[in-house]
């Protein structure tokens, strides 16, 4: 008993007990929850990438190369990120029906969302790039619609029109209408800059700015929106408005002039 008591009073006894307690706690922690969960997540991600690689080999490799390095028929996908895949495939632009068109249009989507996620995971594994945005990033909650309108008119209206109706570019290219486009895809387009569009990464346009722009587009193109100015003439801006004024305004003036001339001639005869 005296020897045991002496050992307990030893200066290193407390340190030894603490080390043993830490080792036991760490061992139990590693043996049960985290390691198993981390391993399961890693296995799940690995399976997702493998399934995406299979889909890629069948539907994408002929144009973009077996390893995403690109060919004469398609650009490299190394570093484009999951967001680019989710946008291009999720809007039906990819797979493209032809690489000879001036611009690849949106069309019916042929992949399920689960398959798109698998393709995106595989392409993301080829090189770091923009991730698919979360719902919180493109939700209109907390967005400033007025600020979004200012940003859109400054950065986007030159091509997409001031309310996102779209417009013609050069050499058969065009800026598509943004009416009815999913907020997630608008966010991804700003992140990745598809086809003729410049990219607006967070270093150029913040996440909050993108959210404001999406809220503005939802406000001006939403089904519940009423135009306070009356007939919007397609929302295409001064060209359609000028054409309307020229045809109907000038036509009305000509009709009035003819009526006045006819009345004058009649009055002179009488």
GUFIPA-903847 format. One record per atom (N, C-alpha, C): x negated, y negated, z; residue in one letter. Coordinates in steps of 0.02 Angstrom, whole numbers, padded with zeros to 5 digits, always signed. Atoms other than C-alpha are relative to their C-alpha. Layout:
# GUFIPA-903847
XYZA;...
END
This chain:
# GUFIPA-903847
-00042+00061+00000X;+00000+00000+00000X;-00043-00063+00000X;+00044+00059-00003X;-00142-00118+00042X;-00031-00013-00067X;+00030+00009+00065X;-00223-00083-00127X;+00049-00031-00050X;-00051+00027+00045X;-00059-00116-00220X;+00014-00073+00015X;-00011+00070-00019X;-00032-00276-00123X;-00057-00044-00023X;+00058+00039+00022X;-00207-00332-00165X;+00003-00013-00075X;-00005+00009+00072X;-00178-00302-00350X;+00053-00052-00019X;-00052+00049+00014X;-00018-00404-00345X;-00025-00071+00012X;+00026+00067-00014X;-00116-00549-00271X;-00058-00018-00046X;+00056+00015+00045X;-00249-00538-00407X;+00019-00058-00046X;-00016+00060+00041X;-00261-00702-00508X;+00026+00016-00070X;-00022-00017+00068X;-00234-00611-00673X;+00065+00039-00003X;-00060-00042-00002X;-00082-00513-00615X;+00059-00034-00036X;-00056+00036+00031X;+00043-00646-00670X;-00007-00003-00076X;+00013+00004+00072X;-00040-00662-00841X;+00015+00068-00033X;-00011-00067+00027X;-00036-00473-00868X;+00075+00015-00005X;-00073-00011+00000X;+00148-00463-00820X;+00033-00040-00056X;-00029+00043+00052X;+00190-00608-00937X;-00013+00029-00070X;+00017-00029+00064X;+00097-00527-01082X;+00040+00063-00014X;-00039-00060+00008X;+00184-00362-01054X;+00074-00015-00016X;-00069+00020+00013X;+00354-00449-01048X;+00010-00027-00071X;-00004+00027+00067X;+00319-00544-01209X;-00005+00055-00053X;+00008-00056+00047X;+00260-00386-01297X;+00063+00042-00004X;-00061-00040+00000X;+00414-00291-01243X;+00057-00036-00035X;-00053+00039+00032X;+00531-00432-01297X;-00009-00003-00076X;+00015+00003+00072X;+00444-00450-01465X;+00012+00065-00034X;-00011-00065+00030X;+00449-00265-01496X;+00074+00016-00008X;-00072-00012+00005X;+00634-00253-01458X;+00032-00044-00054X;-00027+00047+00050X;+00671-00407-01565X;-00015+00024-00071X;+00020-00023+00067X;+00573-00338-01713X;+00034+00066-00018X;-00027-00066+00014X;+00647-00164-01694X;+00073-00001-00018X;-00072-00001+00010X;+00829-00215-01699X;+00023-00047-00055X;-00037+00042+00048X;+00902-00368-01786X;-00041-00027-00059X;+00027+00039+00055X;+00785-00477-01890X;-00030+00042-00056X;+00035-00038+00052X;+00679-00347-01979X;+00049+00034-00045X;-00050-00034+00040X;+00829-00248-02034X;+00037-00047-00046X;-00038+00049+00040X;+00923-00402-02095X;-00044-00028-00056X;+00045+00027+00051X;+00771-00474-02185X;-00013+00051-00054X;+00012-00052+00048X;+00736-00308-02267X;+00061+00012-00045X;-00061-00009+00039X;+00918-00290-02320X;+00009-00056-00050X;-00007+00057+00045X;+00920-00466-02394X;-00050+00006-00058X;+00052-00007+00051X;+00758-00432-02487X;+00019+00054-00050X;-00021-00055+00044X;+00824-00268-02555X;+00057-00021-00045X;-00057+00023+00039X;+00987-00348-02610X;-00022-00048-00056X;+00025+00047+00049X;+00894-00490-02699X;-00038+00037-00055X;+00038-00038+00049X;+00779-00365-02784X;+00046+00037-00048X;-00049-00035+00043X;+00928-00265-02848X;+00035-00049-00047X;-00032+00051+00042X;+01011-00425-02911X;-00045-00019-00058X;+00049+00019+00052X;+00853-00472-03007X;-00006+00056-00052X;+00006-00057+00046X;+00840-00297-03082X;+00060+00005-00046X;-00060-00001+00042X;+01020-00301-03141X;+00000-00058-00049X;+00006+00057+00045X;+00990-00474-03213X;-00049+00012-00056X;+00050-00016+00052X;+00837-00411-03305X;+00030+00046-00053X;-00033-00044+00048X;+00942-00274-03386X;+00046-00040-00046X;-00045+00041+00040X;+01072-00401-03443X;-00041-00045-00047X;+00043+00043+00040X;+00933-00515-03505X;-00029+00037-00059X;+00030-00040+00054X;+00852-00377-03607X;+00049+00012-00057X;-00050-00014+00051X;+01015-00343-03698X;+00024-00064-00035X;-00032+00059+00029X;+01084-00519-03723X;-00043-00060-00013X;+00039+00062+00003X;+00940-00642-03714X;-00071+00008-00029X;+00070-00010+00016X;+00770-00564-03750X;-00015-00010-00074X;+00013+00006+00072X;+00789-00566-03940X;-00017-00071-00020X;+00015+00071+00015X;+00782-00757-03940X;-00052-00030+00047X;+00042+00032-00050X;+00693-00802-03778X;-00061+00040+00019X;+00058-00040-00015X;+00564-00663-03775X;+00012+00049+00057X;-00011-00052-00051X;+00551-00507-03667X;-00015-00023+00071X;+00017+00027-00066X;+00475-00605-03524X;+00020-00072+00009X;-00023+00069-00005X;+00564-00770-03552X;-00050-00051-00025X;+00052+00046+00023X;+00411-00844-03637X;+00021-00042-00059X;-00024+00038+00057X;+00513-00907-03784X;-00025+00028-00066X;+00019-00020+00068X;+00506-00874-03971X;+00017-00057-00047X;-00019+00051+00049X;+00534-00970-04132X;+00075-00012-00001X;-00073+00006+00000X;+00721-00940-04106X;+00028-00026+00066X;-00025+00022-00065X;+00733-00995-03923X;-00056-00025+00044X;+00052+00028-00043X;+00638-01099-03795X;-00019+00046+00058X;+00021-00037-00059X;+00542-01031-03646X;+00049-00014+00057X;-00044+00007-00058X;+00647-01000-03490X;-00039+00000+00065X;+00041+00001-00060X;+00501-01001-03370X;+00005-00069+00033X;-00005+00063-00036X;+00537-01136-03241X;+00064-00039-00011X;-00062+00037+00011X;+00711-01186-03302X;+00046+00006+00061X;-00038-00008-00061X;+00787-01119-03141X;+00068+00032-00010X;-00065-00033+00000X;+00950-01035-03095X;+00056-00047-00024X;-00053+00048+00019X;+01052-01195-03123X;+00009-00004-00076X;-00005+00003+00072X;+01011-01198-03309X;+00037+00061-00028X;-00034-00061+00022X;+01069-01018-03330X;+00074-00004+00017X;-00070+00004-00021X;+01229-01047-03231X;+00038-00049-00045X;-00034+00048+00045X;+01269-01199-03341X;+00008+00029-00070X;-00002-00021+00070X;+01224-01127-03511X;+00045+00061-00010X;-00039-00061+00008X;+01302-00956-03485X;+00071-00011+00027X;-00065+00012-00031X;+01444-01019-03373X;+00046-00043-00042X;-00042+00040+00045X;+01505-01139-03509X;+00007+00034-00068X;-00006-00036+00063X;+01489-01010-03648X;-00048-00022-00054X;+00048+00022+00051X;+01349-01102-03738X;-00050+00055-00016X;+00044-00057+00009X;+01241-00949-03714X;+00038+00064+00017X;+00043-00006+00059X;+01224-00826-03793X;+00027-00042-00058X;-00019+00043+00055X;+01224-00941-03944X;+00021+00043-00060X;-00022-00036+00060X;+01317-00885-04101X;-00048-00009-00057X;+00050+00013+00052X;+01182-00964-04209X;-00050-00051+00027X;+00052+00047-00021X;+01017-01053-04179X;-00011-00054-00051X;+00010+00047+00055X;+01033-01153-04340X;+00046-00062+00006X;-00046+00057-00007X;+01170-01272-04278X;-00037-00060+00030X;+00030+00061-00027X;+01128-01452-04238X;+00007-00002+00076X;-00013-00001-00072X;+01203-01426-04066X;+00044+00060+00016X;-00037-00059-00019X;+01269-01273-03976X;+00061-00021+00041X;-00061+00022-00036X;+01451-01300-03921X;+00018+00048+00056X;-00028-00045-00051X;+01540-01230-03769X;+00052+00044-00033X;-00049-00047+00027X;+01648-01079-03803X;+00020+00049+00055X;-00025-00048-00050X;+01732-00932-03716X;-00058+00035+00034X;+00053-00032-00040X;+01624-00860-03576X;+00009+00076-00007X;-00004-00073+00010X;+01581-00676-03606X;-00026+00039+00060X;+00025-00033-00060X;+01498-00638-03438X;+00044-00016+00060X;-00033+00014-00063X;+01578-00623-03268X;-00046-00044+00043X;+00041+00041-00043X;+01519-00739-03130X;-00054+00041+00035X;+00050-00044-00032X;+01431-00592-03045X;-00058+00013-00048X;+00053-00011+00049X;+01335-00557-03205X;-00042-00063-00012X;+00036+00064+00008X;+01292-00742-03225X;-00048-00010+00059X;+00043+00006-00059X;+01224-00741-03047X;-00061+00046-00006X;+00056-00047+00009X;+01116-00589-03089X;-00049-00027-00052X;+00044+00030+00051X;+01048-00671-03247X;-00038-00060+00029X;+00031+00059-00030X;+01014-00831-03150X;-00055+00020+00049X;+00051-00024-00048X;+00920-00734-03015X;-00062+00025-00036X;+00058-00025+00037X;+00810-00649-03144X;-00040-00058-00030X;+00035+00056+00031X;+00769-00809-03238X;-00036-00042+00054X;+00031+00038-00055X;+00734-00898-03072X;-00063+00035+00024X;+00059-00037-00022X;+00609-00759-03031X;-00060-00011-00047X;+00054+00012+00048X;+00508-00807-03187X;-00040-00063+00016X;+00033+00063-00017X;+00466-00979-03117X;+00048-00046+00037X;-00042+00044-00041X;+00530-01107-02993X;+00034-00053-00042X;-00039+00051+00035X;+00667-01224-03054X;+00060-00019+00042X;-00059+00022-00039X;+00830-01309-02999X;+00046+00059+00017X;-00046-00051-00023X;+00945-01199-02897X;+00072-00018-00017X;-00071+00013+00009X;+01132-01180-02923X;+00025-00041+00059X;-00022+00042-00055X;+01213-01319-02821X;+00054+00032+00042X;-00053-00024-00044X;+01323-01282-02672X;+00062-00044-00009X;-00062+00037+00007X;+01504-01337-02665X;-00004-00068+00036X;+00007+00062-00038X;+01458-01469-02537X;-00036-00054-00040X;+00039+00048+00039X;+01338-01550-02660X;+00042-00035-00053X;-00040+00031+00052X;+01469-01582-02794X;+00072-00014+00020X;-00067+00016-00025X;+01624-01600-02686X;+00011-00076+00001X;-00015+00072+00000X;+01711-01769-02696X;+00008-00028+00071X;-00007+00022-00069X;+01725-01776-02506X;-00058-00045+00019X;+00051+00048-00022X;+01633-01929-02442X;-00034-00037-00057X;+00031+00033+00057X;+01592-01990-02618X;+00027-00071-00009X;-00018+00069+00015X;+01597-02173-02673X;+00017-00005-00074X;-00022-00001+00070X;+01700-02180-02833X;-00023-00064-00036X;+00022+00062+00031X;+01660-02363-02867X;-00073+00000-00018X;+00072-00006+00013X;+01474-02333-02852X;-00013+00050-00056X;+00007-00049+00053X;+01493-02179-02961X;+00015-00028-00068X;-00016+00032+00064X;+01574-02284-03097X;-00057-00044-00024X;+00057+00042+00019X;+01429-02406-03094X;-00058+00042-00026X;+00055-00044+00021X;+01301-02266-03106X;+00015+00032-00067X;-00018-00032+00064X;+01396-02181-03247X;-00005-00049-00058X;+00003+00049+00054X;+01412-02338-03350X;-00072-00021-00016X;+00070+00018+00010X;+01227-02375-03326X;-00040+00056-00034X;+00043-00056+00021X;+01157-02201-03361X;+00031+00047-00051X;-00033-00053+00039X;+01287-02101-03457X;+00047-00026-00055X;-00053+00025+00045X;+01415-02211-03548X;-00024-00011-00071X;+00026+00012+00067X;+01299-02246-03695X;+00015+00058-00047X;-00013-00060+00041X;+01329-02068-03754X;+00070+00029+00013X;-00062-00035-00018X;+01480-02001-03660X;+00062-00045+00001X;-00055+00048-00004X;+01589-02158-03670X;+00013-00017+00073X;-00003+00025-00069X;+01634-02258-03515X;+00047+00039+00046X;-00041-00044-00042X;+01764-02131-03455X;-00013+00074-00015X;+00020-00069+00012X;+01675-01974-03516X;+00038+00035-00055X;-00037-00030+00055X;+01775-01946-03676X;-00046+00029-00054X;+00048-00025+00049X;+01617-01906-03774X;-00010-00048-00057X;+00013+00043+00057X;+01545-01981-03931X;-00051+00031-00047X;+00045-00026+00051X;+01444-01951-04090X;-00070-00025+00011X;+00071+00019+00000X;+01254-01952-04095X;-00026+00004-00071X;+00029-00003+00067X;+01135-01933-04242X;-00008+00072-00024X;+00016-00065+00032X;+01106-01788-04363X;+00048+00056+00020X;-00050-00050-00016X;+01268-01698-04321X;+00005+00017+00074X;-00002-00012-00072X;+01238-01702-04134X;+00054-00044+00033X;-00052+00038-00034X;+01363-01767-04007X;-00005+00009+00075X;-00007-00005-00073X;+01392-01801-03823X;+00070+00027+00014X;-00066-00031-00008X;+01534-01684-03771X;+00043-00037+00050X;-00047+00029-00049X;+01688-01740-03679X;-00011+00034+00068X;+00008-00026-00068X;+01676-01719-03490X;+00067+00013+00033X;-00066-00011-00027X;+01862-01705-03467X;+00013+00075+00008X;-00014-00069-00014X;+01907-01540-03385X;-00061+00043+00015X;+00061-00038-00015X;+01725-01488-03356X;-00005+00009+00076X;+00006-00014-00071X;+01695-01406-03187X;-00053-00045+00032X;+00049+00043-00035X;+01607-01520-03060X;-00068+00033+00007X;+00064-00034-00007X;+01474-01387-03034X;-00041-00004-00063X;+00036+00001+00064X;+01430-01386-03218X;-00024-00071-00016X;+00023+00069+00010X;+01421-01577-03224X;-00063-00012+00042X;+00058+00008-00044X;+01300-01573-03077X;-00060+00036-00030X;+00055-00038+00029X;+01195-01438-03161X;-00027-00033-00063X;+00023+00035+00061X;+01190-01536-03325X;-00044-00059+00018X;+00042+00056-00022X;+01122-01687-03233X;-00068+00025+00025X;+00062-00028-00027X;+00992-01577-03147X;-00046+00026-00055X;+00042-00036+00048X;+00933-01483-03301X;-00007-00033-00068X;+00006+00035+00064X;+00965-01597-03451X;+00007+00047-00060X;-00007-00047+00056X;+01037-01473-03578X;+00000-00034-00068X;+00002+00022+00070X;+01005-01496-03765X;-00024-00072-00007X;+00022+00068+00014X;+01002-01683-03807X;+00001-00045+00062X;-00009+00042-00060X;+01037-01744-03631X;-00064-00004+00041X;+00058+00004-00046X;+00897-01811-03520X;+00017+00029+00068X;-00012-00028-00066X;+00876-01731-03350X;-00005-00055+00053X;+00000+00047-00055X;+00910-01825-03188X;-00013+00038+00065X;+00015-00035-00062X;+00819-01732-03048X;+00011-00045+00061X;-00013+00038-00061X;+00841-01785-02867X;-00049-00058+00010X;+00049+00055-00006X;+00683-01892-02881X;+00021-00060-00042X;-00024+00054+00044X;+00770-01995-03017X;+00070-00023+00020X;-00068+00014-00021X;+00952-01984-02964X;+00016+00044+00060X;-00008-00037-00062X;+00988-01932-02786X;+00062+00045-00001X;-00058-00045-00006X;+01109-01795-02735X;+00064-00039+00012X;-00058+00042-00015X;+01227-01929-02668X;+00023-00036-00063X;-00018+00033+00063X;+01222-02022-02835X;+00038+00047-00046X;-00034-00049+00043X;+01269-01865-02930X;+00070+00014+00026X;-00065-00012-00030X;+01411-01834-02809X;+00048-00057-00015X;-00041+00059+00015X;+01475-02012-02836X;+00024+00001-00073X;-00017-00001+00071X;+01471-01991-03026X;+00054+00052-00013X;-00050-00053+00009X;+01568-01827-03017X;+00068-00023+00027X;-00063+00025-00028X;+01699-01910-02905X;+00031-00052-00047X;-00026+00050+00048X;+01715-02054-03031X;+00033+00034-00060X;-00028-00035+00058X;+01742-01934-03177X;+00065+00035+00019X;-00061-00032-00023X;+01871-01839-03076X;+00057-00051+00007X;-00051+00052-00010X;+01961-02003-03038X;+00027-00025-00067X;-00023+00028+00063X;+01968-02066-03218X;+00030+00052-00047X;-00026-00053+00044X;+02007-01898-03298X;+00047+00048+00035X;-00045-00044-00036X;+02115-01819-03164X;+00071-00005-00026X;-00069-00002+00025X;+02292-01767-03207X;+00046-00049+00035X;-00043+00045-00038X;+02361-01881-03072X;-00016-00074-00014X;+00022+00068+00013X;+02274-02035-03143X;+00048-00036-00047X;-00041+00042+00044X;+02382-02174-03216X;-00041-00061-00020X;+00037+00057+00026X;+02306-02307-03326X;+00036-00065+00017X;-00035+00062-00018X;+02348-02477-03249X;+00009-00048-00058X;-00005+00045+00058X;+02323-02559-03419X;+00049+00024-00052X;-00048-00026+00049X;+02454-02454-03506X;-00031+00050-00047X;+00025-00047+00050X;+02415-02360-03668X;-00076-00005-00004X;+00073+00002-00002X;+02232-02309-03661X;-00032+00011-00068X;+00026-00010+00068X;+02213-02271-03849X;-00056+00052-00001X;+00050-00053-00001X;+02116-02114-03810X;-00058-00013+00046X;+00056+00016-00044X;+01998-02202-03691X;-00066-00002-00036X;+00062-00001+00040X;+01871-02218-03832X;-00035-00067-00004X;+00036+00063-00003X;+01827-02400-03802X;+00017-00048-00056X;-00015+00056+00045X;+01814-02551-03918X;+00013+00019-00073X;-00011-00019+00070X;+01812-02456-04083X;+00074+00015-00013X;-00070-00016+00009X;+01985-02382-04064X;+00044-00060+00015X;-00039+00059-00017X;+02049-02541-03983X;-00003-00052-00056X;+00007+00046+00055X;+01979-02648-04124X;+00038+00023-00062X;-00037-00027+00057X;+02052-02532-04255X;+00075-00010+00009X;-00070+00010-00014X;+02221-02542-04171X;+00020-00073-00012X;-00014+00071+00010X;+02213-02732-04167X;-00002-00019-00073X;+00007+00017+00071X;+02156-02739-04349X;+00061+00023-00040X;-00055-00029+00040X;+02292-02625-04418X;+00067-00030+00020X;-00066+00022-00022X;+02440-02673-04311X;+00004-00076+00009X;+00000+00073-00009X;+02391-02852-04266X;+00000-00037-00066X;+00003+00032+00066X;+02341-02902-04441X;+00062+00016-00041X;-00061-00019+00036X;+02487-02805-04512X;+00059-00042+00021X;-00055+00042-00025X;+02606-02901-04401X;-00006-00072-00026X;+00010+00068+00025X;+02529-03067-04455X;+00019-00005-00074X;-00018+00000+00072X;+02548-03021-04640X;+00076+00003-00008X;-00073-00005+00004X;+02729-02971-04611X;+00033-00066+00017X;-00028+00065-00019X;+02765-03137-04524X;-00011-00051-00056X;+00015+00047+00055X;+02678-03234-04665X;+00046+00011-00059X;-00045-00015+00056X;+02783-03145-04797X;+00071-00024+00017X;-00068+00021-00020X;+02942-03178-04698X;+00007-00076-00003X;-00002+00073+00002X;+02899-03364-04680X;+00002-00024-00073X;+00002+00020+00071X;+02858-03377-04866X;+00068+00012-00033X;-00065-00016+00030X;+03021-03292-04913X;+00053-00049+00024X;-00049+00047-00026X;+03122-03406-04800X;-00010-00070-00031X;+00015+00065+00030X;+03033-03560-04870X;+00025-00004-00072X;-00022-00002+00070X;+03066-03507-05050X;+00077-00003-00005X;-00072-00001-00001X;+03249-03475-05011X;+00028-00069+00016X;-00023+00067-00019X;+03267-03645-04928X;-00008-00050-00056X;+00011+00045+00056X;+03194-03733-05079X;+00052+00009-00055X;-00051-00014+00051X;+03316-03648-05198X;+00068-00027+00019X;-00065+00024-00022X;+03464-03696-05094X;-00001-00077+00005X;
END
